[in-house]
Amino acid sequence: LNDALVREVAEAVECIKEAFGPPTLIIVDTVARSFGGGDENSTPDMTKFVAALDQFRERYACTILLVHHTGHTDKKRARGNMSLTGALDAEYRVEKKKDGVVIECTKMKDAAESPPISR
């Protein structure tokens, strides 16, 4: 992640704001593709990424939704540095099963975790 990339995204969001109004939701799909040249396992790099997202969240008073992958060996948690998990208000794990999809709340900062949803 570098400052030039953050500026580029900020300019794009400003163009969208001018055309459609301020965003209420910004989706980052995926964290790995949006991380630039940083190392998602590095605490300083992940902290910088979270700080950049916080700038958008605060500037537009919007929700930031991250699409992220699980680890290769541990499918129960997101891959990369744990400082991302620490910064999240809520986290959901989506898992494809033989008979459908399960969405499970794995973290809820200021409310009760919702029960799993199966489809």
FIKEVEX-980320 format. One record per atom (N, C-alpha, C): atom name; x, y, z; residue in three letters; residue number from 1. Coordinates in Angstrom, 3 decimals. Layout:
[r CA; [X; Y; Z]; ALA; NUM]
...
This chain:
[r N; [0.860; -1.181; 0.000]; LEU; 1]
[r CA; [0.000; 0.000; 0.000]; LEU; 1]
[r C; [0.894; 1.228; 0.000]; LEU; 1]
[r N; [0.596; 2.146; -0.902]; ASN; 2]
[r CA; [1.386; 3.370; -0.913]; ASN; 2]
[r C; [0.461; 4.581; -1.006]; ASN; 2]
[r N; [1.034; 5.738; -0.695]; ASP; 3]
[r CA; [0.235; 6.960; -0.658]; ASP; 3]
[r C; [-0.361; 7.311; -2.014]; ASP; 3]
[r N; [0.363; 7.031; -3.103]; ALA; 4]
[r CA; [-0.142; 7.329; -4.441]; ALA; 4]
[r C; [-1.404; 6.517; -4.733]; ALA; 4]
[r N; [-1.426; 5.254; -4.319]; LEU; 5]
[r CA; [-2.598; 4.406; -4.529]; LEU; 5]
[r C; [-3.786; 4.929; -3.727]; LEU; 5]
[r N; [-3.541; 5.343; -2.490]; VAL; 6]
[r CA; [-4.615; 5.892; -1.654]; VAL; 6]
[r C; [-5.175; 7.157; -2.306]; VAL; 6]
[r N; [-4.305; 8.021; -2.820]; ARG; 7]
[r CA; [-4.759; 9.243; -3.504]; ARG; 7]
[r C; [-5.597; 8.901; -4.745]; ARG; 7]
[r N; [-5.162; 7.904; -5.481]; GLU; 8]
[r CA; [-5.891; 7.489; -6.685]; GLU; 8]
[r C; [-7.300; 7.018; -6.335]; GLU; 8]
[r N; [-7.412; 6.228; -5.291]; VAL; 9]
[r CA; [-8.726; 5.756; -4.857]; VAL; 9]
[r C; [-9.559; 6.936; -4.354]; VAL; 9]
[r N; [-8.946; 7.839; -3.606]; ALA; 10]
[r CA; [-9.657; 9.012; -3.090]; ALA; 10]
[r C; [-10.209; 9.865; -4.227]; ALA; 10]
[r N; [-9.433; 10.039; -5.278]; GLU; 11]
[r CA; [-9.898; 10.806; -6.438]; GLU; 11]
[r C; [-11.080; 10.118; -7.115]; GLU; 11]
[r N; [-11.018; 8.804; -7.226]; ALA; 12]
[r CA; [-12.123; 8.050; -7.828]; ALA; 12]
[r C; [-13.393; 8.177; -6.994]; ALA; 12]
[r N; [-13.244; 8.093; -5.677]; VAL; 13]
[r CA; [-14.409; 8.223; -4.791]; VAL; 13]
[r C; [-14.984; 9.632; -4.891]; VAL; 13]
[r N; [-14.133; 10.634; -4.997]; GLU; 14]
[r CA; [-14.611; 12.013; -5.147]; GLU; 14]
[r C; [-15.394; 12.184; -6.444]; GLU; 14]
[r N; [-14.946; 11.567; -7.526]; CYS; 15]
[r CA; [-15.678; 11.627; -8.802]; CYS; 15]
[r C; [-17.062; 10.987; -8.657]; CYS; 15]
[r N; [-17.107; 9.862; -7.968]; ILE; 16]
[r CA; [-18.387; 9.187; -7.730]; ILE; 16]
[r C; [-19.278; 10.067; -6.864]; ILE; 16]
[r N; [-18.692; 10.698; -5.846]; LYS; 17]
[r CA; [-19.449; 11.590; -4.962]; LYS; 17]
[r C; [-20.054; 12.746; -5.753]; LYS; 17]
[r N; [-19.277; 13.339; -6.655]; GLU; 18]
[r CA; [-19.779; 14.458; -7.458]; GLU; 18]
[r C; [-20.934; 14.028; -8.359]; GLU; 18]
[r N; [-20.875; 12.832; -8.877]; ALA; 19]
[r CA; [-21.911; 12.354; -9.790]; ALA; 19]
[r C; [-23.148; 11.828; -9.068]; ALA; 19]
[r N; [-22.962; 11.160; -7.917]; PHE; 20]
[r CA; [-24.067; 10.441; -7.283]; PHE; 20]
[r C; [-24.306; 10.797; -5.819]; PHE; 20]
[r N; [-23.469; 11.644; -5.244]; GLY; 21]
[r CA; [-23.567; 11.944; -3.825]; GLY; 21]
[r C; [-22.574; 11.111; -3.042]; GLY; 21]
[r N; [-22.418; 11.418; -1.764]; PRO; 22]
[r CA; [-21.413; 10.708; -0.969]; PRO; 22]
[r C; [-21.749; 9.222; -0.827]; PRO; 22]
[r N; [-20.726; 8.391; -0.826]; PRO; 23]
[r CA; [-20.985; 6.954; -0.695]; PRO; 23]
[r C; [-21.454; 6.606; 0.710]; PRO; 23]
[r N; [-22.323; 5.616; 0.785]; THR; 24]
[r CA; [-22.724; 5.082; 2.087]; THR; 24]
[r C; [-22.033; 3.755; 2.361]; THR; 24]
[r N; [-21.504; 3.141; 1.284]; LEU; 25]
[r CA; [-20.805; 1.869; 1.391]; LEU; 25]
[r C; [-19.657; 1.844; 0.386]; LEU; 25]
[r N; [-18.471; 1.522; 0.881]; ILE; 26]
[r CA; [-17.311; 1.315; 0.012]; ILE; 26]
[r C; [-16.894; -0.135; 0.176]; ILE; 26]
[r N; [-16.842; -0.866; -0.933]; ILE; 27]
[r CA; [-16.481; -2.280; -0.902]; ILE; 27]
[r C; [-15.064; -2.439; -1.430]; ILE; 27]
[r N; [-14.234; -3.113; -0.649]; VAL; 28]
[r CA; [-12.859; -3.419; -1.043]; VAL; 28]
[r C; [-12.826; -4.905; -1.376]; VAL; 28]
[r N; [-12.687; -5.221; -2.663]; ASP; 29]
[r CA; [-12.775; -6.609; -3.130]; ASP; 29]
[r C; [-11.578; -6.891; -4.032]; ASP; 29]
[r N; [-10.694; -7.600; -3.542]; THR; 30]
[r CA; [-10.424; -8.186; -2.234]; THR; 30]
[r C; [-9.334; -7.386; -1.526]; THR; 30]
[r N; [-9.127; -7.695; -0.258]; VAL; 31]
[r CA; [-8.053; -7.042; 0.487]; VAL; 31]
[r C; [-6.716; -7.289; -0.210]; VAL; 31]
[r N; [-6.456; -8.521; -0.610]; ALA; 32]
[r CA; [-5.173; -8.854; -1.247]; ALA; 32]
[r C; [-4.942; -8.041; -2.518]; ALA; 32]
[r N; [-5.960; -7.897; -3.345]; ARG; 33]
[r CA; [-5.820; -7.140; -4.597]; ARG; 33]
[r C; [-5.683; -5.647; -4.355]; ARG; 33]
[r N; [-6.155; -5.179; -3.221]; SER; 34]
[r CA; [-6.132; -3.751; -2.914]; SER; 34]
[r C; [-4.958; -3.359; -2.032]; SER; 34]
[r N; [-4.129; -4.310; -1.706]; PHE; 35]
[r CA; [-3.057; -4.075; -0.731]; PHE; 35]
[r C; [-1.812; -3.448; -1.353]; PHE; 35]
[r N; [-1.788; -3.339; -2.669]; GLY; 36]
[r CA; [-0.617; -2.756; -3.321]; GLY; 36]
[r C; [0.590; -3.654; -3.105]; GLY; 36]
[r N; [1.754; -3.056; -2.921]; GLY; 37]
[r CA; [2.979; -3.813; -2.740]; GLY; 37]
[r C; [3.257; -4.197; -1.305]; GLY; 37]
[r N; [2.310; -3.943; -0.393]; GLY; 38]
[r CA; [2.522; -4.243; 1.014]; GLY; 38]
[r C; [2.441; -5.726; 1.309]; GLY; 38]
[r N; [2.834; -6.075; 2.514]; ASP; 39]
[r CA; [2.803; -7.449; 3.003]; ASP; 39]
[r C; [1.661; -7.568; 4.001]; ASP; 39]
[r N; [0.609; -8.292; 3.642]; GLU; 40]
[r CA; [-0.561; -8.380; 4.519]; GLU; 40]
[r C; [-0.277; -9.120; 5.830]; GLU; 40]
[r N; [0.885; -9.739; 5.953]; ASN; 41]
[r CA; [1.276; -10.380; 7.212]; ASN; 41]
[r C; [2.043; -9.432; 8.130]; ASN; 41]
[r N; [2.389; -8.260; 7.634]; SER; 42]
[r CA; [3.177; -7.282; 8.378]; SER; 42]
[r C; [2.268; -6.362; 9.192]; SER; 42]
[r N; [2.545; -6.234; 10.490]; THR; 43]
[r CA; [1.755; -5.335; 11.329]; THR; 43]
[r C; [1.837; -3.890; 10.830]; THR; 43]
[r N; [3.021; -3.336; 10.530]; PRO; 44]
[r CA; [3.062; -1.948; 10.040]; PRO; 44]
[r C; [2.288; -1.758; 8.730]; PRO; 44]
[r N; [2.388; -2.706; 7.810]; ASP; 45]
[r CA; [1.676; -2.580; 6.538]; ASP; 45]
[r C; [0.162; -2.669; 6.745]; ASP; 45]
[r N; [-0.283; -3.593; 7.575]; MET; 46]
[r CA; [-1.722; -3.730; 7.812]; MET; 46]
[r C; [-2.255; -2.524; 8.569]; MET; 46]
[r N; [-1.469; -1.994; 9.503]; THR; 47]
[r CA; [-1.886; -0.796; 10.240]; THR; 47]
[r C; [-2.048; 0.382; 9.291]; THR; 47]
[r N; [-1.161; 0.514; 8.337]; LYS; 48]
[r CA; [-1.253; 1.582; 7.342]; LYS; 48]
[r C; [-2.498; 1.389; 6.466]; LYS; 48]
[r N; [-2.797; 0.172; 6.090]; PHE; 49]
[r CA; [-3.988; -0.148; 5.296]; PHE; 49]
[r C; [-5.258; 0.235; 6.059]; PHE; 49]
[r N; [-5.326; -0.162; 7.320]; VAL; 50]
[r CA; [-6.491; 0.152; 8.155]; VAL; 50]
[r C; [-6.628; 1.668; 8.317]; VAL; 50]
[r N; [-5.527; 2.370; 8.504]; ALA; 51]
[r CA; [-5.569; 3.830; 8.644]; ALA; 51]
[r C; [-6.112; 4.491; 7.380]; ALA; 51]
[r N; [-5.727; 3.974; 6.218]; ALA; 52]
[r CA; [-6.243; 4.510; 4.953]; ALA; 52]
[r C; [-7.751; 4.283; 4.856]; ALA; 52]
[r N; [-8.204; 3.092; 5.248]; LEU; 53]
[r CA; [-9.641; 2.814; 5.229]; LEU; 53]
[r C; [-10.383; 3.720; 6.204]; LEU; 53]
[r N; [-9.789; 3.956; 7.361]; ASP; 54]
[r CA; [-10.402; 4.853; 8.352]; ASP; 54]
[r C; [-10.577; 6.260; 7.794]; ASP; 54]
[r N; [-9.642; 6.715; 6.977]; GLN; 55]
[r CA; [-9.774; 8.043; 6.368]; GLN; 55]
[r C; [-11.041; 8.119; 5.515]; GLN; 55]
[r N; [-11.290; 7.085; 4.717]; PHE; 56]
[r CA; [-12.498; 7.061; 3.902]; PHE; 56]
[r C; [-13.751; 6.966; 4.761]; PHE; 56]
[r N; [-13.717; 6.105; 5.758]; ARG; 57]
[r CA; [-14.872; 5.909; 6.639]; ARG; 57]
[r C; [-15.237; 7.212; 7.342]; ARG; 57]
[r N; [-14.220; 7.922; 7.829]; GLU; 58]
[r CA; [-14.468; 9.172; 8.544]; GLU; 58]
[r C; [-14.879; 10.295; 7.596]; GLU; 58]
[r N; [-14.230; 10.411; 6.442]; ARG; 59]
[r CA; [-14.533; 11.488; 5.489]; ARG; 59]
[r C; [-15.969; 11.397; 4.987]; ARG; 59]
[r N; [-16.443; 10.192; 4.698]; TYR; 60]
[r CA; [-17.766; 10.030; 4.102]; TYR; 60]
[r C; [-18.814; 9.487; 5.068]; TYR; 60]
[r N; [-18.431; 9.236; 6.309]; ALA; 61]
[r CA; [-19.352; 8.669; 7.304]; ALA; 61]
[r C; [-20.047; 7.439; 6.715]; ALA; 61]
[r N; [-19.239; 6.557; 6.137]; CYS; 62]
[r CA; [-19.783; 5.396; 5.436]; CYS; 62]
[r C; [-19.266; 4.092; 6.044]; CYS; 62]
[r N; [-19.844; 3.023; 5.590]; THR; 63]
[r CA; [-19.415; 1.684; 5.970]; THR; 63]
[r C; [-18.376; 1.199; 4.970]; THR; 63]
[r N; [-17.354; 0.525; 5.473]; ILE; 64]
[r CA; [-16.344; -0.110; 4.628]; ILE; 64]
[r C; [-16.546; -1.618; 4.746]; ILE; 64]
[r N; [-16.764; -2.264; 3.630]; LEU; 65]
[r CA; [-16.937; -3.713; 3.592]; LEU; 65]
[r C; [-15.719; -4.318; 2.907]; LEU; 65]
[r N; [-15.028; -5.186; 3.611]; LEU; 66]
[r CA; [-13.846; -5.855; 3.066]; LEU; 66]
[r C; [-14.189; -7.278; 2.669]; LEU; 66]
[r N; [-13.768; -7.670; 1.484]; VAL; 67]
[r CA; [-13.848; -9.062; 1.061]; VAL; 67]
[r C; [-12.436; -9.607; 1.209]; VAL; 67]
[r N; [-12.302; -10.651; 2.015]; HIS; 68]
[r CA; [-10.983; -11.167; 2.347]; HIS; 68]
[r C; [-11.032; -12.686; 2.343]; HIS; 68]
[r N; [-9.898; -13.303; 2.145]; HIS; 69]
[r CA; [-9.814; -14.760; 2.082]; HIS; 69]
[r C; [-9.350; -15.342; 3.411]; HIS; 69]
[r N; [-9.697; -16.616; 3.625]; THR; 70]
[r CA; [-9.190; -17.332; 4.788]; THR; 70]
[r C; [-7.760; -17.779; 4.507]; THR; 70]
[r N; [-7.098; -18.211; 5.565]; GLY; 71]
[r CA; [-5.753; -18.743; 5.415]; GLY; 71]
[r C; [-5.761; -20.052; 4.651]; GLY; 71]
[r N; [-4.601; -20.450; 4.189]; HIS; 72]
[r CA; [-4.515; -21.697; 3.421]; HIS; 72]
[r C; [-4.722; -22.923; 4.303]; HIS; 72]
[r N; [-4.192; -22.888; 5.510]; THR; 73]
[r CA; [-4.327; -24.048; 6.384]; THR; 73]
[r C; [-5.453; -23.868; 7.401]; THR; 73]
[r N; [-5.658; -22.657; 7.891]; ASP; 74]
[r CA; [-6.694; -22.397; 8.891]; ASP; 74]
[r C; [-7.864; -21.689; 8.220]; ASP; 74]
[r N; [-8.888; -22.443; 7.865]; LYS; 75]
[r CA; [-10.047; -21.888; 7.165]; LYS; 75]
[r C; [-11.013; -21.174; 8.105]; LYS; 75]
[r N; [-10.716; -21.168; 9.395]; LYS; 76]
[r CA; [-11.604; -20.546; 10.371]; LYS; 76]
[r C; [-11.288; -19.067; 10.595]; LYS; 76]
[r N; [-10.158; -18.566; 10.047]; ARG; 77]
[r CA; [-9.818; -17.154; 10.262]; ARG; 77]
[r C; [-9.277; -16.547; 8.983]; ARG; 77]
[r N; [-9.373; -15.223; 8.923]; ALA; 78]
[r CA; [-8.853; -14.504; 7.763]; ALA; 78]
[r C; [-7.337; -14.625; 7.721]; ALA; 78]
[r N; [-6.793; -14.621; 6.518]; ARG; 79]
[r CA; [-5.344; -14.677; 6.397]; ARG; 79]
[r C; [-4.756; -13.310; 6.702]; ARG; 79]
[r N; [-3.457; -13.270; 6.897]; GLY; 80]
[r CA; [-2.778; -12.003; 7.123]; GLY; 80]
[r C; [-2.681; -11.639; 8.591]; GLY; 80]
[r N; [-2.237; -10.413; 8.816]; ASN; 81]
[r CA; [-1.954; -9.914; 10.154]; ASN; 81]
[r C; [-3.223; -9.741; 10.986]; ASN; 81]
[r N; [-3.142; -10.081; 12.253]; MET; 82]
[r CA; [-4.296; -10.026; 13.151]; MET; 82]
[r C; [-4.719; -8.601; 13.494]; MET; 82]
[r N; [-3.904; -7.594; 13.171]; SER; 83]
[r CA; [-4.323; -6.224; 13.457]; SER; 83]
[r C; [-5.544; -5.848; 12.623]; SER; 83]
[r N; [-5.767; -6.496; 11.492]; LEU; 84]
[r CA; [-6.984; -6.251; 10.714]; LEU; 84]
[r C; [-8.198; -6.720; 11.507]; LEU; 84]
[r N; [-8.143; -7.919; 12.029]; THR; 85]
[r CA; [-9.253; -8.437; 12.830]; THR; 85]
[r C; [-9.519; -7.545; 14.031]; THR; 85]
[r N; [-8.456; -7.061; 14.651]; GLY; 86]
[r CA; [-8.614; -6.173; 15.793]; GLY; 86]
[r C; [-9.319; -4.879; 15.449]; GLY; 86]
[r N; [-9.171; -4.407; 14.220]; ALA; 87]
[r CA; [-9.760; -3.136; 13.802]; ALA; 87]
[r C; [-11.218; -3.278; 13.355]; ALA; 87]
[r N; [-11.673; -4.490; 13.109]; LEU; 88]
[r CA; [-13.020; -4.695; 12.579]; LEU; 88]
[r C; [-14.094; -4.488; 13.635]; LEU; 88]
[r N; [-15.228; -3.923; 13.214]; ASP; 89]
[r CA; [-16.394; -3.846; 14.083]; ASP; 89]
[r C; [-17.188; -5.147; 14.026]; ASP; 89]
[r N; [-17.204; -5.766; 12.860]; ALA; 90]
[r CA; [-17.917; -7.032; 12.675]; ALA; 90]
[r C; [-17.188; -7.854; 11.615]; ALA; 90]
[r N; [-17.278; -9.164; 11.771]; GLU; 91]
[r CA; [-16.663; -10.066; 10.798]; GLU; 91]
[r C; [-17.605; -11.246; 10.574]; GLU; 91]
[r N; [-17.769; -11.594; 9.309]; TYR; 92]
[r CA; [-18.585; -12.738; 8.934]; TYR; 92]
[r C; [-17.764; -13.664; 8.047]; TYR; 92]
[r N; [-17.921; -14.934; 8.256]; ARG; 93]
[r CA; [-17.252; -15.923; 7.413]; ARG; 93]
[r C; [-18.313; -16.577; 6.536]; ARG; 93]
[r N; [-18.057; -16.592; 5.242]; VAL; 94]
[r CA; [-18.965; -17.211; 4.281]; VAL; 94]
[r C; [-18.305; -18.501; 3.802]; VAL; 94]
[r N; [-19.025; -19.593; 3.947]; GLU; 95]
[r CA; [-18.455; -20.889; 3.579]; GLU; 95]
[r C; [-19.422; -21.660; 2.679]; GLU; 95]
[r N; [-18.892; -22.135; 1.577]; LYS; 96]
[r CA; [-19.684; -22.964; 0.674]; LYS; 96]
[r C; [-19.677; -24.393; 1.205]; LYS; 96]
[r N; [-20.853; -24.947; 1.344]; LYS; 97]
[r CA; [-21.019; -26.331; 1.782]; LYS; 97]
[r C; [-21.629; -27.131; 0.640]; LYS; 97]
[r N; [-21.705; -28.440; 0.797]; LYS; 98]
[r CA; [-22.296; -29.293; -0.233]; LYS; 98]
[r C; [-23.745; -28.906; -0.533]; LYS; 98]
[r N; [-24.474; -28.535; 0.520]; ASP; 99]
[r CA; [-25.903; -28.260; 0.358]; ASP; 99]
[r C; [-26.243; -26.771; 0.346]; ASP; 99]
[r N; [-25.251; -25.900; 0.192]; GLY; 100]
[r CA; [-25.538; -24.472; 0.145]; GLY; 100]
[r C; [-24.408; -23.638; 0.718]; GLY; 100]
[r N; [-24.779; -22.520; 1.318]; VAL; 101]
[r CA; [-23.819; -21.569; 1.856]; VAL; 101]
[r C; [-24.189; -21.258; 3.301]; VAL; 101]
[r N; [-23.170; -21.123; 4.159]; VAL; 102]
[r CA; [-23.371; -20.735; 5.545]; VAL; 102]
[r C; [-22.658; -19.408; 5.768]; VAL; 102]
[r N; [-23.378; -18.455; 6.356]; ILE; 103]
[r CA; [-22.800; -17.170; 6.743]; ILE; 103]
[r C; [-22.799; -17.132; 8.263]; ILE; 103]
[r N; [-21.605; -17.015; 8.837]; GLU; 104]
[r CA; [-21.459; -17.096; 10.286]; GLU; 104]
[r C; [-20.750; -15.858; 10.818]; GLU; 104]
[r N; [-21.324; -15.245; 11.844]; CYS; 105]
[r CA; [-20.692; -14.101; 12.502]; CYS; 105]
[r C; [-19.534; -14.626; 13.355]; CYS; 105]
[r N; [-18.329; -14.101; 13.127]; THR; 106]
[r CA; [-17.166; -14.525; 13.899]; THR; 106]
[r C; [-16.657; -13.424; 14.822]; THR; 106]
[r N; [-17.190; -12.196; 14.650]; LYS; 107]
[r CA; [-16.841; -11.097; 15.552]; LYS; 107]
[r C; [-17.928; -10.034; 15.463]; LYS; 107]
[r N; [-18.343; -9.521; 16.617]; MET; 108]
[r CA; [-19.275; -8.412; 16.671]; MET; 108]
[r C; [-18.846; -7.527; 17.832]; MET; 108]
[r N; [-18.392; -6.341; 17.517]; LYS; 109]
[r CA; [-17.779; -5.473; 18.516]; LYS; 109]
[r C; [-18.761; -4.942; 19.547]; LYS; 109]
[r N; [-19.848; -4.343; 19.111]; ASP; 110]
[r CA; [-20.745; -3.644; 20.051]; ASP; 110]
[r C; [-22.159; -4.184; 20.108]; ASP; 110]
[r N; [-22.351; -5.415; 19.713]; ALA; 111]
[r CA; [-23.668; -6.024; 19.745]; ALA; 111]
[r C; [-23.512; -7.535; 19.872]; ALA; 111]
[r N; [-24.615; -8.206; 20.073]; ALA; 112]
[r CA; [-24.583; -9.662; 20.150]; ALA; 112]
[r C; [-24.347; -10.240; 18.762]; ALA; 112]
[r N; [-23.580; -11.327; 18.689]; GLU; 113]
[r CA; [-23.361; -11.998; 17.416]; GLU; 113]
[r C; [-24.670; -12.593; 16.920]; GLU; 113]
[r N; [-24.907; -12.454; 15.631]; SER; 114]
[r CA; [-26.129; -13.019; 15.044]; SER; 114]
[r C; [-25.943; -14.529; 14.832]; SER; 114]
[r N; [-27.041; -15.265; 14.818]; PRO; 115]
[r CA; [-26.921; -16.709; 14.555]; PRO; 115]
[r C; [-26.527; -16.951; 13.108]; PRO; 115]
[r N; [-25.926; -18.098; 12.819]; PRO; 116]
[r CA; [-25.545; -18.427; 11.435]; PRO; 116]
[r C; [-26.765; -18.450; 10.505]; PRO; 116]
[r N; [-26.500; -18.112; 9.252]; ILE; 117]
[r CA; [-27.548; -18.153; 8.220]; ILE; 117]
[r C; [-27.139; -19.235; 7.215]; ILE; 117]
[r N; [-28.058; -20.132; 6.911]; SER; 118]
[r CA; [-27.792; -21.192; 5.930]; SER; 118]
[r C; [-28.743; -21.043; 4.762]; SER; 118]
[r N; [-28.191; -21.184; 3.568]; ARG; 119]
[r CA; [-29.015; -21.117; 2.350]; ARG; 119]
[r C; [-28.590; -22.209; 1.421]; ARG; 119]
